[in-house]
Amino acid sequence: MLDQYKEKTPKDPTIRAKFNTYRFADYKDHVIDLLMRVTRVSVETVKITEAMKGAKRD
């Protein structure tokens, strides 16, 4: 996920000069929020799967 938000510099100098306006700092809060969501979903998924392992099956 972090790779998608990493700052990348275009190789073409014309494109770099005209369109290279992305700055990670502009999206830092969004990325942190996204990381927190992904982490929460992962933790909840582990809790659910552990509960399913311990559940009685008929």
Buried (B, 14 or more C-beta within 10 A) or exposed (E): EEEEBEEEEEEEEEEEEEEBEEEEEEEEEEBEEBEEEEEEEEEEEEEEEEEEEEEEEE
